[in-house]
Amino acid sequence: MFKKKHDVDCAYCKFGYILSNNSDCLCDKYGVIQRKNKCSKFIYEPLKRIPSPPKDPDIFTENDFEIE
């Protein structure tokens, strides 16, 4: 129903695992490959995606923490 194209990155594939050099992946199907490899076996795994960090909160002053 809501099909969405995802970035082709083996780090987000069901069969891929990032290696320590962060530019290669270990694939269950093909062995060691580059992350941007285009593969017909690609299955998107949303739980492998790392969310972006939250934005910095606004800067507070001492007046914000006073009890009146």
PDB file of N, CA, C, O and CB in Angstrom:
ATOM      1  N   MET A   1       0.817  -1.189   0.000  1.00  0.00           N
ATOM      2  CA  MET A   1       0.000   0.000   0.000  1.00  0.00           C
ATOM      3  C   MET A   1       0.864   1.256   0.000  1.00  0.00           C
ATOM      4  O   MET A   1       0.707   2.104  -0.879  1.00  0.00           O
ATOM      5  CB  MET A   1      -0.931  -0.004   1.197  1.00  0.00           C
ATOM      6  N   PHE A   2       1.771   1.397   0.963  1.00  0.00           N
ATOM      7  CA  PHE A   2       2.630   2.566   1.053  1.00  0.00           C
ATOM      8  C   PHE A   2       4.046   2.190   0.669  1.00  0.00           C
ATOM      9  O   PHE A   2       4.945   2.247   1.509  1.00  0.00           O
ATOM     10  CB  PHE A   2       2.594   3.167   2.465  1.00  0.00           C
ATOM     11  N   LYS A   3       4.266   1.813  -0.565  1.00  0.00           N
ATOM     12  CA  LYS A   3       5.610   1.441  -1.003  1.00  0.00           C
ATOM     13  C   LYS A   3       6.448   2.698  -1.130  1.00  0.00           C
ATOM     14  O   LYS A   3       6.023   3.697  -1.709  1.00  0.00           O
ATOM     15  CB  LYS A   3       5.572   0.666  -2.347  1.00  0.00           C
ATOM     16  N   LYS A   4       7.630   2.625  -0.586  1.00  0.00           N
ATOM     17  CA  LYS A   4       8.530   3.762  -0.595  1.00  0.00           C
ATOM     18  C   LYS A   4       9.908   3.271  -1.000  1.00  0.00           C
ATOM     19  O   LYS A   4      10.363   2.231  -0.524  1.00  0.00           O
ATOM     20  CB  LYS A   4       8.568   4.469   0.789  1.00  0.00           C
ATOM     21  N   LYS A   5      10.576   4.011  -1.874  1.00  0.00           N
ATOM     22  CA  LYS A   5      11.920   3.623  -2.270  1.00  0.00           C
ATOM     23  C   LYS A   5      12.881   3.975  -1.137  1.00  0.00           C
ATOM     24  O   LYS A   5      12.808   5.054  -0.550  1.00  0.00           O
ATOM     25  CB  LYS A   5      12.339   4.322  -3.601  1.00  0.00           C
ATOM     26  N   HIS A   6      13.774   3.044  -0.848  1.00  0.00           N
ATOM     27  CA  HIS A   6      14.764   3.252   0.195  1.00  0.00           C
ATOM     28  C   HIS A   6      16.137   3.367  -0.443  1.00  0.00           C
ATOM     29  O   HIS A   6      16.370   2.888  -1.553  1.00  0.00           O
ATOM     30  CB  HIS A   6      14.731   2.104   1.233  1.00  0.00           C
ATOM     31  N   ASP A   7      17.033   4.007   0.275  1.00  0.00           N
ATOM     32  CA  ASP A   7      18.410   4.105  -0.199  1.00  0.00           C
ATOM     33  C   ASP A   7      18.985   2.705  -0.332  1.00  0.00           C
ATOM     34  O   ASP A   7      18.831   1.874   0.563  1.00  0.00           O
ATOM     35  CB  ASP A   7      19.276   4.970   0.759  1.00  0.00           C
ATOM     36  N   VAL A   8      19.649   2.447  -1.454  1.00  0.00           N
ATOM     37  CA  VAL A   8      20.291   1.150  -1.633  1.00  0.00           C
ATOM     38  C   VAL A   8      21.585   1.195  -0.842  1.00  0.00           C
ATOM     39  O   VAL A   8      22.587   1.746  -1.297  1.00  0.00           O
ATOM     40  CB  VAL A   8      20.549   0.818  -3.158  1.00  0.00           C
ATOM     41  N   ASP A   9      21.553   0.619   0.328  1.00  0.00           N
ATOM     42  CA  ASP A   9      22.708   0.563   1.212  1.00  0.00           C
ATOM     43  C   ASP A   9      22.666  -0.789   1.901  1.00  0.00           C
ATOM     44  O   ASP A   9      21.705  -1.105   2.603  1.00  0.00           O
ATOM     45  CB  ASP A   9      22.713   1.747   2.252  1.00  0.00           C
ATOM     46  N   CYS A  10      23.691  -1.574   1.703  1.00  0.00           N
ATOM     47  CA  CYS A  10      23.706  -2.927   2.262  1.00  0.00           C
ATOM     48  C   CYS A  10      23.635  -2.926   3.782  1.00  0.00           C
ATOM     49  O   CYS A  10      23.318  -3.953   4.382  1.00  0.00           O
ATOM     50  CB  CYS A  10      24.952  -3.661   1.814  1.00  0.00           C
ATOM     51  N   ALA A  11      23.924  -1.792   4.415  1.00  0.00           N
ATOM     52  CA  ALA A  11      23.823  -1.704   5.864  1.00  0.00           C
ATOM     53  C   ALA A  11      22.369  -1.818   6.314  1.00  0.00           C
ATOM     54  O   ALA A  11      22.109  -2.197   7.456  1.00  0.00           O
ATOM     55  CB  ALA A  11      24.432  -0.390   6.362  1.00  0.00           C
ATOM     56  N   TYR A  12      21.421  -1.498   5.442  1.00  0.00           N
ATOM     57  CA  TYR A  12      19.996  -1.568   5.768  1.00  0.00           C
ATOM     58  C   TYR A  12      19.334  -2.825   5.218  1.00  0.00           C
ATOM     59  O   TYR A  12      18.113  -2.962   5.285  1.00  0.00           O
ATOM     60  CB  TYR A  12      19.283  -0.347   5.235  1.00  0.00           C
ATOM     61  N   CYS A  13      20.122  -3.731   4.681  1.00  0.00           N
ATOM     62  CA  CYS A  13      19.595  -4.955   4.091  1.00  0.00           C
ATOM     63  C   CYS A  13      19.463  -6.041   5.157  1.00  0.00           C
ATOM     64  O   CYS A  13      20.214  -6.071   6.132  1.00  0.00           O
ATOM     65  CB  CYS A  13      20.501  -5.435   2.940  1.00  0.00           C
ATOM     66  N   LYS A  14      18.510  -6.916   4.955  1.00  0.00           N
ATOM     67  CA  LYS A  14      18.294  -8.042   5.863  1.00  0.00           C
ATOM     68  C   LYS A  14      19.515  -8.947   5.916  1.00  0.00           C
ATOM     69  O   LYS A  14      19.781  -9.550   6.956  1.00  0.00           O
ATOM     70  CB  LYS A  14      17.067  -8.845   5.436  1.00  0.00           C
ATOM     71  N   PHE A  15      20.260  -9.058   4.832  1.00  0.00           N
ATOM     72  CA  PHE A  15      21.384  -9.981   4.729  1.00  0.00           C
ATOM     73  C   PHE A  15      22.743  -9.325   4.977  1.00  0.00           C
ATOM     74  O   PHE A  15      23.754 -10.026   5.000  1.00  0.00           O
ATOM     75  CB  PHE A  15      21.381 -10.616   3.376  1.00  0.00           C
ATOM     76  N   GLY A  16      22.801  -7.993   5.164  1.00  0.00           N
ATOM     77  CA  GLY A  16      24.069  -7.284   5.280  1.00  0.00           C
ATOM     78  C   GLY A  16      24.408  -6.877   6.698  1.00  0.00           C
ATOM     79  O   GLY A  16      23.526  -6.593   7.508  1.00  0.00           O
ATOM     80  N   TYR A  17      25.712  -6.854   6.990  1.00  0.00           N
ATOM     81  CA  TYR A  17      26.225  -6.441   8.294  1.00  0.00           C
ATOM     82  C   TYR A  17      27.428  -5.539   8.055  1.00  0.00           C
ATOM     83  O   TYR A  17      28.328  -5.902   7.298  1.00  0.00           O
ATOM     84  CB  TYR A  17      26.610  -7.678   9.183  1.00  0.00           C
ATOM     85  N   ILE A  18      27.458  -4.368   8.689  1.00  0.00           N
ATOM     86  CA  ILE A  18      28.540  -3.409   8.504  1.00  0.00           C
ATOM     87  C   ILE A  18      29.819  -3.960   9.122  1.00  0.00           C
ATOM     88  O   ILE A  18      29.802  -4.511  10.223  1.00  0.00           O
ATOM     89  CB  ILE A  18      28.177  -2.040   9.128  1.00  0.00           C
ATOM     90  N   LEU A  19      30.933  -3.805   8.400  1.00  0.00           N
ATOM     91  CA  LEU A  19      32.239  -4.180   8.926  1.00  0.00           C
ATOM     92  C   LEU A  19      32.865  -2.986   9.640  1.00  0.00           C
ATOM     93  O   LEU A  19      32.345  -1.874   9.557  1.00  0.00           O
ATOM     94  CB  LEU A  19      33.164  -4.686   7.794  1.00  0.00           C
ATOM     95  N   SER A  20      33.959  -3.203  10.328  1.00  0.00           N
ATOM     96  CA  SER A  20      34.558  -2.159  11.160  1.00  0.00           C
ATOM     97  C   SER A  20      35.078  -0.963  10.365  1.00  0.00           C
ATOM     98  O   SER A  20      35.162   0.135  10.915  1.00  0.00           O
ATOM     99  CB  SER A  20      35.680  -2.742  11.963  1.00  0.00           C
ATOM    100  N   ASN A  21      35.428  -1.137   9.100  1.00  0.00           N
ATOM    101  CA  ASN A  21      35.927   0.006   8.323  1.00  0.00           C
ATOM    102  C   ASN A  21      34.797   0.914   7.836  1.00  0.00           C
ATOM    103  O   ASN A  21      35.060   1.977   7.275  1.00  0.00           O
ATOM    104  CB  ASN A  21      36.735  -0.489   7.127  1.00  0.00           C
ATOM    105  N   ASN A  22      33.551   0.510   8.043  1.00  0.00           N
ATOM    106  CA  ASN A  22      32.350   1.305   7.782  1.00  0.00           C
ATOM    107  C   ASN A  22      32.094   1.586   6.299  1.00  0.00           C
ATOM    108  O   ASN A  22      31.127   2.277   5.978  1.00  0.00           O
ATOM    109  CB  ASN A  22      32.450   2.603   8.515  1.00  0.00           C
ATOM    110  N   SER A  23      32.923   1.076   5.386  1.00  0.00           N
ATOM    111  CA  SER A  23      32.665   1.273   3.962  1.00  0.00           C
ATOM    112  C   SER A  23      32.315  -0.049   3.272  1.00  0.00           C
ATOM    113  O   SER A  23      31.901  -0.054   2.113  1.00  0.00           O
ATOM    114  CB  SER A  23      33.885   1.912   3.286  1.00  0.00           C
ATOM    115  N   ASP A  24      32.478  -1.152   3.973  1.00  0.00           N
ATOM    116  CA  ASP A  24      32.166  -2.468   3.426  1.00  0.00           C
ATOM    117  C   ASP A  24      31.141  -3.179   4.313  1.00  0.00           C
ATOM    118  O   ASP A  24      30.959  -2.838   5.482  1.00  0.00           O
ATOM    119  CB  ASP A  24      33.449  -3.318   3.293  1.00  0.00           C
ATOM    120  N   CYS A  25      30.485  -4.168   3.728  1.00  0.00           N
ATOM    121  CA  CYS A  25      29.513  -4.976   4.460  1.00  0.00           C
ATOM    122  C   CYS A  25      29.808  -6.454   4.238  1.00  0.00           C
ATOM    123  O   CYS A  25      30.402  -6.845   3.234  1.00  0.00           O
ATOM    124  CB  CYS A  25      28.066  -4.636   4.020  1.00  0.00           C
ATOM    125  N   LEU A  26      29.390  -7.239   5.176  1.00  0.00           N
ATOM    126  CA  LEU A  26      29.459  -8.678   5.032  1.00  0.00           C
ATOM    127  C   LEU A  26      28.047  -9.149   4.686  1.00  0.00           C
ATOM    128  O   LEU A  26      27.113  -8.971   5.468  1.00  0.00           O
ATOM    129  CB  LEU A  26      30.011  -9.374   6.340  1.00  0.00           C
ATOM    130  N   CYS A  27      27.905  -9.743   3.521  1.00  0.00           N
ATOM    131  CA  CYS A  27      26.606 -10.177   3.020  1.00  0.00           C
ATOM    132  C   CYS A  27      26.485 -11.686   3.180  1.00  0.00           C
ATOM    133  O   CYS A  27      27.427 -12.422   2.889  1.00  0.00           O
ATOM    134  CB  CYS A  27      26.413  -9.763   1.537  1.00  0.00           C
ATOM    135  N   ASP A  28      25.331 -12.144   3.639  1.00  0.00           N
ATOM    136  CA  ASP A  28      25.079 -13.577   3.758  1.00  0.00           C
ATOM    137  C   ASP A  28      25.083 -14.263   2.395  1.00  0.00           C
ATOM    138  O   ASP A  28      25.371 -15.456   2.299  1.00  0.00           O
ATOM    139  CB  ASP A  28      23.749 -13.821   4.459  1.00  0.00           C
ATOM    140  N   LYS A  29      24.763 -13.512   1.342  1.00  0.00           N
ATOM    141  CA  LYS A  29      24.661 -14.087  -0.003  1.00  0.00           C
ATOM    142  C   LYS A  29      25.961 -14.000  -0.798  1.00  0.00           C
ATOM    143  O   LYS A  29      26.321 -14.941  -1.505  1.00  0.00           O
ATOM    144  CB  LYS A  29      23.564 -13.394  -0.767  1.00  0.00           C
ATOM    145  N   TYR A  30      26.685 -12.843  -0.682  1.00  0.00           N
ATOM    146  CA  TYR A  30      27.825 -12.587  -1.557  1.00  0.00           C
ATOM    147  C   TYR A  30      29.162 -12.401  -0.844  1.00  0.00           C
ATOM    148  O   TYR A  30      30.177 -12.235  -1.521  1.00  0.00           O
ATOM    149  CB  TYR A  30      27.549 -11.387  -2.365  1.00  0.00           C
ATOM    150  N   GLY A  31      29.212 -12.420   0.460  1.00  0.00           N
ATOM    151  CA  GLY A  31      30.472 -12.230   1.179  1.00  0.00           C
ATOM    152  C   GLY A  31      30.749 -10.755   1.415  1.00  0.00           C
ATOM    153  O   GLY A  31      29.817  -9.984   1.644  1.00  0.00           O
ATOM    154  N   VAL A  32      32.007 -10.347   1.363  1.00  0.00           N
ATOM    155  CA  VAL A  32      32.394  -8.956   1.605  1.00  0.00           C
ATOM    156  C   VAL A  32      32.142  -8.138   0.346  1.00  0.00           C
ATOM    157  O   VAL A  32      32.649  -8.461  -0.727  1.00  0.00           O
ATOM    158  CB  VAL A  32      33.886  -8.856   2.034  1.00  0.00           C
ATOM    159  N   ILE A  33      31.352  -7.072   0.487  1.00  0.00           N
ATOM    160  CA  ILE A  33      30.990  -6.207  -0.635  1.00  0.00           C
ATOM    161  C   ILE A  33      30.989  -4.757  -0.174  1.00  0.00           C
ATOM    162  O   ILE A  33      31.024  -4.485   1.027  1.00  0.00           O
ATOM    163  CB  ILE A  33      29.605  -6.597  -1.218  1.00  0.00           C
ATOM    164  N   GLN A  34      30.949  -3.821  -1.126  1.00  0.00           N
ATOM    165  CA  GLN A  34      30.838  -2.405  -0.789  1.00  0.00           C
ATOM    166  C   GLN A  34      29.395  -2.098  -0.403  1.00  0.00           C
ATOM    167  O   GLN A  34      28.468  -2.767  -0.858  1.00  0.00           O
ATOM    168  CB  GLN A  34      31.297  -1.508  -1.978  1.00  0.00           C
ATOM    169  N   ARG A  35      29.210  -1.085   0.438  1.00  0.00           N
ATOM    170  CA  ARG A  35      27.869  -0.762   0.951  1.00  0.00           C
ATOM    171  C   ARG A  35      26.900  -0.325  -0.137  1.00  0.00           C
ATOM    172  O   ARG A  35      25.708  -0.614  -0.040  1.00  0.00           O
ATOM    173  CB  ARG A  35      27.967   0.325   1.991  1.00  0.00           C
ATOM    174  N   LYS A  36      27.366   0.349  -1.149  1.00  0.00           N
ATOM    175  CA  LYS A  36      26.486   0.877  -2.204  1.00  0.00           C
ATOM    176  C   LYS A  36      26.274  -0.117  -3.335  1.00  0.00           C
ATOM    177  O   LYS A  36      25.918   0.279  -4.446  1.00  0.00           O
ATOM    178  CB  LYS A  36      27.059   2.163  -2.766  1.00  0.00           C
ATOM    179  N   ASN A  37      26.482  -1.371  -3.076  1.00  0.00           N
ATOM    180  CA  ASN A  37      26.305  -2.415  -4.079  1.00  0.00           C
ATOM    181  C   ASN A  37      24.822  -2.560  -4.415  1.00  0.00           C
ATOM    182  O   ASN A  37      23.990  -2.641  -3.511  1.00  0.00           O
ATOM    183  CB  ASN A  37      26.888  -3.762  -3.579  1.00  0.00           C
ATOM    184  N   LYS A  38      24.482  -2.594  -5.704  1.00  0.00           N
ATOM    185  CA  LYS A  38      23.088  -2.802  -6.110  1.00  0.00           C
ATOM    186  C   LYS A  38      22.869  -4.288  -6.308  1.00  0.00           C
ATOM    187  O   LYS A  38      23.543  -4.923  -7.118  1.00  0.00           O
ATOM    188  CB  LYS A  38      22.743  -2.007  -7.415  1.00  0.00           C
ATOM    189  N   CYS A  39      21.928  -4.836  -5.568  1.00  0.00           N
ATOM    190  CA  CYS A  39      21.755  -6.277  -5.522  1.00  0.00           C
ATOM    191  C   CYS A  39      20.269  -6.620  -5.682  1.00  0.00           C
ATOM    192  O   CYS A  39      19.404  -5.896  -5.189  1.00  0.00           O
ATOM    193  CB  CYS A  39      22.316  -6.854  -4.196  1.00  0.00           C
ATOM    194  N   SER A  40      19.986  -7.702  -6.359  1.00  0.00           N
ATOM    195  CA  SER A  40      18.594  -8.121  -6.531  1.00  0.00           C
ATOM    196  C   SER A  40      18.047  -8.788  -5.274  1.00  0.00           C
ATOM    197  O   SER A  40      16.835  -8.973  -5.159  1.00  0.00           O
ATOM    198  CB  SER A  40      18.474  -9.072  -7.714  1.00  0.00           C
ATOM    199  N   LYS A  41      18.909  -9.150  -4.336  1.00  0.00           N
ATOM    200  CA  LYS A  41      18.493  -9.806  -3.097  1.00  0.00           C
ATOM    201  C   LYS A  41      18.189  -8.810  -1.973  1.00  0.00           C
ATOM    202  O   LYS A  41      17.863  -9.221  -0.860  1.00  0.00           O
ATOM    203  CB  LYS A  41      19.569 -10.770  -2.643  1.00  0.00           C
ATOM    204  N   PHE A  42      18.293  -7.504  -2.252  1.00  0.00           N
ATOM    205  CA  PHE A  42      18.115  -6.466  -1.234  1.00  0.00           C
ATOM    206  C   PHE A  42      16.708  -6.529  -0.647  1.00  0.00           C
ATOM    207  O   PHE A  42      15.716  -6.450  -1.372  1.00  0.00           O
ATOM    208  CB  PHE A  42      18.382  -5.069  -1.832  1.00  0.00           C
ATOM    209  N   ILE A  43      16.636  -6.670   0.666  1.00  0.00           N
ATOM    210  CA  ILE A  43      15.376  -6.607   1.407  1.00  0.00           C
ATOM    211  C   ILE A  43      15.575  -5.591   2.516  1.00  0.00           C
ATOM    212  O   ILE A  43      16.413  -5.788   3.396  1.00  0.00           O
ATOM    213  CB  ILE A  43      14.952  -8.021   1.981  1.00  0.00           C
ATOM    214  N   TYR A  44      14.806  -4.497   2.483  1.00  0.00           N
ATOM    215  CA  TYR A  44      14.959  -3.415   3.448  1.00  0.00           C
ATOM    216  C   TYR A  44      14.574  -3.885   4.847  1.00  0.00           C
ATOM    217  O   TYR A  44      13.516  -4.481   5.049  1.00  0.00           O
ATOM    218  CB  TYR A  44      14.107  -2.206   3.038  1.00  0.00           C
ATOM    219  N   GLU A  45      15.454  -3.603   5.811  1.00  0.00           N
ATOM    220  CA  GLU A  45      15.222  -3.952   7.214  1.00  0.00           C
ATOM    221  C   GLU A  45      15.206  -2.637   8.005  1.00  0.00           C
ATOM    222  O   GLU A  45      16.273  -2.110   8.319  1.00  0.00           O
ATOM    223  CB  GLU A  45      16.334  -4.954   7.764  1.00  0.00           C
ATOM    224  N   PRO A  46      14.020  -2.091   8.338  1.00  0.00           N
ATOM    225  CA  PRO A  46      13.951  -0.769   8.978  1.00  0.00           C
ATOM    226  C   PRO A  46      14.588  -0.706  10.356  1.00  0.00           C
ATOM    227  O   PRO A  46      14.991   0.374  10.789  1.00  0.00           O
ATOM    228  CB  PRO A  46      12.528  -0.344   9.089  1.00  0.00           C
ATOM    229  N   LEU A  47      14.690  -1.814  11.052  1.00  0.00           N
ATOM    230  CA  LEU A  47      15.278  -1.785  12.389  1.00  0.00           C
ATOM    231  C   LEU A  47      16.793  -1.615  12.371  1.00  0.00           C
ATOM    232  O   LEU A  47      17.387  -1.365  13.420  1.00  0.00           O
ATOM    233  CB  LEU A  47      14.926  -3.047  13.126  1.00  0.00           C
ATOM    234  N   LYS A  48      17.429  -1.743  11.223  1.00  0.00           N
ATOM    235  CA  LYS A  48      18.868  -1.537  11.122  1.00  0.00           C
ATOM    236  C   LYS A  48      19.232  -0.069  10.925  1.00  0.00           C
ATOM    237  O   LYS A  48      20.399   0.301  11.055  1.00  0.00           O
ATOM    238  CB  LYS A  48      19.426  -2.357   9.984  1.00  0.00           C
ATOM    239  N   ARG A  49      18.263   0.757  10.618  1.00  0.00           N
ATOM    240  CA  ARG A  49      18.526   2.172  10.397  1.00  0.00           C
ATOM    241  C   ARG A  49      18.727   2.861  11.744  1.00  0.00           C
ATOM    242  O   ARG A  49      17.930   2.675  12.664  1.00  0.00           O
ATOM    243  CB  ARG A  49      17.368   2.836   9.604  1.00  0.00           C
ATOM    244  N   ILE A  50      19.791   3.655  11.860  1.00  0.00           N
ATOM    245  CA  ILE A  50      20.088   4.390  13.096  1.00  0.00           C
ATOM    246  C   ILE A  50      19.424   5.760  12.991  1.00  0.00           C
ATOM    247  O   ILE A  50      19.696   6.505  12.050  1.00  0.00           O
ATOM    248  CB  ILE A  50      21.648   4.526  13.332  1.00  0.00           C
ATOM    249  N   PRO A  51      18.547   6.106  13.956  1.00  0.00           N
ATOM    250  CA  PRO A  51      17.862   7.400  13.881  1.00  0.00           C
ATOM    251  C   PRO A  51      18.835   8.558  14.067  1.00  0.00           C
ATOM    252  O   PRO A  51      19.871   8.414  14.717  1.00  0.00           O
ATOM    253  CB  PRO A  51      16.755   7.477  14.934  1.00  0.00           C
ATOM    254  N   SER A  52      18.495   9.692  13.496  1.00  0.00           N
ATOM    255  CA  SER A  52      19.345  10.864  13.655  1.00  0.00           C
ATOM    256  C   SER A  52      19.252  11.360  15.095  1.00  0.00           C
ATOM    257  O   SER A  52      18.210  11.197  15.730  1.00  0.00           O
ATOM    258  CB  SER A  52      18.942  11.984  12.656  1.00  0.00           C
ATOM    259  N   PRO A  53      20.317  11.960  15.623  1.00  0.00           N
ATOM    260  CA  PRO A  53      20.287  12.424  17.008  1.00  0.00           C
ATOM    261  C   PRO A  53      19.300  13.576  17.173  1.00  0.00           C
ATOM    262  O   PRO A  53      19.045  14.317  16.224  1.00  0.00           O
ATOM    263  CB  PRO A  53      21.689  12.858  17.458  1.00  0.00           C
ATOM    264  N   PRO A  54      18.744  13.730  18.376  1.00  0.00           N
ATOM    265  CA  PRO A  54      17.790  14.820  18.593  1.00  0.00           C
ATOM    266  C   PRO A  54      18.488  16.179  18.508  1.00  0.00           C
ATOM    267  O   PRO A  54      19.690  16.295  18.747  1.00  0.00           O
ATOM    268  CB  PRO A  54      17.097  14.663  19.961  1.00  0.00           C
ATOM    269  N   LYS A  55      17.729  17.169  18.172  1.00  0.00           N
ATOM    270  CA  LYS A  55      18.282  18.520  18.080  1.00  0.00           C
ATOM    271  C   LYS A  55      18.621  19.015  19.487  1.00  0.00           C
ATOM    272  O   LYS A  55      18.033  18.573  20.473  1.00  0.00           O
ATOM    273  CB  LYS A  55      17.277  19.491  17.374  1.00  0.00           C
ATOM    274  N   ASP A  56      19.577  19.938  19.560  1.00  0.00           N
ATOM    275  CA  ASP A  56      19.961  20.503  20.851  1.00  0.00           C
ATOM    276  C   ASP A  56      18.789  21.288  21.433  1.00  0.00           C
ATOM    277  O   ASP A  56      18.120  22.031  20.716  1.00  0.00           O
ATOM    278  CB  ASP A  56      21.211  21.411  20.708  1.00  0.00           C
ATOM    279  N   PRO A  57      18.537  21.122  22.744  1.00  0.00           N
ATOM    280  CA  PRO A  57      17.443  21.907  23.351  1.00  0.00           C
ATOM    281  C   PRO A  57      17.821  23.382  23.406  1.00  0.00           C
ATOM    282  O   PRO A  57      18.997  23.738  23.331  1.00  0.00           O
ATOM    283  CB  PRO A  57      17.112  21.387  24.778  1.00  0.00           C
ATOM    284  N   ASP A  58      16.829  24.213  23.536  1.00  0.00           N
ATOM    285  CA  ASP A  58      17.091  25.645  23.651  1.00  0.00           C
ATOM    286  C   ASP A  58      17.931  25.899  24.896  1.00  0.00           C
ATOM    287  O   ASP A  58      17.863  25.140  25.862  1.00  0.00           O
ATOM    288  CB  ASP A  58      15.764  26.454  23.706  1.00  0.00           C
ATOM    289  N   ILE A  59      18.707  26.948  24.872  1.00  0.00           N
ATOM    290  CA  ILE A  59      19.566  27.276  26.008  1.00  0.00           C
ATOM    291  C   ILE A  59      18.702  27.897  27.105  1.00  0.00           C
ATOM    292  O   ILE A  59      17.946  28.838  26.863  1.00  0.00           O
ATOM    293  CB  ILE A  59      20.722  28.247  25.583  1.00  0.00           C
ATOM    294  N   PHE A  60      18.833  27.349  28.320  1.00  0.00           N
ATOM    295  CA  PHE A  60      18.059  27.831  29.453  1.00  0.00           C
ATOM    296  C   PHE A  60      18.873  28.842  30.255  1.00  0.00           C
ATOM    297  O   PHE A  60      20.103  28.826  30.217  1.00  0.00           O
ATOM    298  CB  PHE A  60      17.621  26.658  30.347  1.00  0.00           C
ATOM    299  N   THR A  61      18.191  29.707  30.969  1.00  0.00           N
ATOM    300  CA  THR A  61      18.831  30.665  31.866  1.00  0.00           C
ATOM    301  C   THR A  61      18.485  30.296  33.302  1.00  0.00           C
ATOM    302  O   THR A  61      17.657  29.415  33.536  1.00  0.00           O
ATOM    303  CB  THR A  61      18.387  32.125  31.544  1.00  0.00           C
ATOM    304  N   GLU A  62      19.113  30.965  34.263  1.00  0.00           N
ATOM    305  CA  GLU A  62      18.834  30.694  35.682  1.00  0.00           C
ATOM    306  C   GLU A  62      17.383  31.017  36.023  1.00  0.00           C
ATOM    307  O   GLU A  62      16.801  30.382  36.901  1.00  0.00           O
ATOM    308  CB  GLU A  62      19.782  31.509  36.586  1.00  0.00           C
ATOM    309  N   ASN A  63      16.803  31.981  35.350  1.00  0.00           N
ATOM    310  CA  ASN A  63      15.416  32.374  35.624  1.00  0.00           C
ATOM    311  C   ASN A  63      14.438  31.240  35.307  1.00  0.00           C
ATOM    312  O   ASN A  63      13.357  31.169  35.893  1.00  0.00           O
ATOM    313  CB  ASN A  63      15.047  33.623  34.810  1.00  0.00           C
ATOM    314  N   ASP A  64      14.806  30.377  34.407  1.00  0.00           N
ATOM    315  CA  ASP A  64      13.938  29.257  34.052  1.00  0.00           C
ATOM    316  C   ASP A  64      13.832  28.234  35.173  1.00  0.00           C
ATOM    317  O   ASP A  64      12.875  27.460  35.213  1.00  0.00           O
ATOM    318  CB  ASP A  64      14.446  28.584  32.796  1.00  0.00           C
ATOM    319  N   PHE A  65      14.803  28.217  36.089  1.00  0.00           N
ATOM    320  CA  PHE A  65      14.825  27.210  37.138  1.00  0.00           C
ATOM    321  C   PHE A  65      14.479  27.768  38.510  1.00  0.00           C
ATOM    322  O   PHE A  65      14.586  27.054  39.507  1.00  0.00           O
ATOM    323  CB  PHE A  65      16.171  26.565  37.189  1.00  0.00           C
ATOM    324  N   GLU A  66      14.071  29.014  38.581  1.00  0.00           N
ATOM    325  CA  GLU A  66      13.701  29.625  39.864  1.00  0.00           C
ATOM    326  C   GLU A  66      12.266  29.257  40.229  1.00  0.00           C
ATOM    327  O   GLU A  66      11.389  29.161  39.370  1.00  0.00           O
ATOM    328  CB  GLU A  66      13.862  31.165  39.806  1.00  0.00           C
ATOM    329  N   ILE A  67      12.054  29.053  41.528  1.00  0.00           N
ATOM    330  CA  ILE A  67      10.694  28.784  42.035  1.00  0.00           C
ATOM    331  C   ILE A  67      10.186  30.054  42.695  1.00  0.00           C
ATOM    332  O   ILE A  67      10.854  30.617  43.562  1.00  0.00           O
ATOM    333  CB  ILE A  67      10.674  27.572  43.053  1.00  0.00           C
ATOM    334  N   GLU A  68       9.034  30.498  42.297  1.00  0.00           N
ATOM    335  CA  GLU A  68       8.467  31.732  42.859  1.00  0.00           C
ATOM    336  C   GLU A  68       7.410  31.432  43.871  1.00  0.00           C
ATOM    337  O   GLU A  68       6.826  32.351  44.445  1.00  0.00           O
ATOM    338  CB  GLU A  68       7.892  32.608  41.772  1.00  0.00           C
TER     339      GLU A  68
END
